[in-house]
Amino acid sequence: MDIRGIDHIELYVGDARQAAFYFGTAVGFTLRGQGGPETGLVGQRSLLLGQADIRMVLTSGLTADHPASTYVSRHGDGIAVVAVEVGDAAGAYAELVARGATPVTPPRTWTGADAEVVTAEVGGFGDVLHRLVERRGDRDDFLPGAIEATPAGGTDPQLLAEIDHLAVCVPPGQLDDTVALYERVFGFAQIFEEHIEVAGQAMNSKVVQDASGRVTLVLLEPDAGRRPGQIDKFLTEHHGAGVQHLGLRTDDIVGAVGALGARGVRFAGTPAAYYDTLEQRVGKVDAPLDRLRDLSILVDADHGGQLLQIFTESMHVRRTLFLELIERRGARTFGSGNIRALYEAKERELAAAGATPAVAVGTARGVGA
């Protein structure tokens, strides 16, 4: 298939307006469109948000039997649709179904004065769907006749650039089958894998990516033979497989974290001891270490270069979906070295207080390993 990248993501949420207030006020997104029963969207209210090349739809069901309502009832607020742009949505849909994809919504054409959009949907992982989007004409007319454009109501701060990846948690024993699904049906390739053990917990990860290199899924599976950890907790609270976090690329992570923090975004903290050995681990960092320490920004490296990253606290009541900000300086991997480095930094602090540090072990194969 001619996949050209991620067109948009759609979150099913309990209150689209409340969610839009958070993403707008705190994360810097602007309202670009909206739709509901008055525009032909039966039983739902949808708001389109954007920032740079990132487009996000927030949808709330207005009836108990709407798919958004049933999704939120089971999983809580979360990413329910990952939409990819293709050259031929009808052809891609037919090809995917022939390869074994679950058909969900057959091709439909949305026509406006200056644009035509064809969409179709197939099943992905868990209850998450993949929407195929073919665009002709005015690309700013997101969904002609259904989501009406909203005049810009302020300046887009452009703190974030694009969707870098989505991290997906799957139950134990489903990782290989999920990878096989994306290879066999969607034509993705596995580009990286690793096994990480930390403090009696362990997880397996494999990364799949489309041929364009613009659609990347980091698939995570807990090791059932180890002590339950954060992946297990997500699967329990989310009630099954789903998107754990959304990785958003920025060209200036120091500036973005500072600005978003001032807007009210809460980020995960980092032990001060993490920075004591940072440059011994990753080499010289082209950023003031005291500023990285103040903002709790993490740094990792692979054979391609470095990456800087940080994770937000979850804004959802189930503490499931959260965001990652990532600045790539040549690195092509996803910062797995930080899992061990963070744990070891915390252990150094505990050791200073008389605790006995544990051992973190990890192996990796693939891009940059």
Secondary structure, DSSP 8 states (H G I E B T S, - for coil): --EEEEEEEEEE-S-HHHHHHHHHHTT--EEEEEE-GGGT-TTEEEEEEEETTEEEEEEEESSTTSHHHHHHHHH-SEEEEEEEEES-HHHHHHHHHHHT--EEEEEEEEE-SSEEEEEEEEE-STT-EEEEEEEEE-TT--BTTTBEE----S-------EEEEEEEE--TT-HHHHHHHHHHTS--EEEEEEEEEETTEEEEEEEEE-TTS--EEEEEEE-TTS---HHHHHHHHHTSSEEEEEEEE-S-HHHHHHHHHHHT--B----GGGGGGHHHHH---SS-HHHHHHHT-EEEEETTEEEEEEEB---STTS--EEEEEEEEB--S--THHHHHHHHHHHHHHHHTT-----EEEEEEETT-
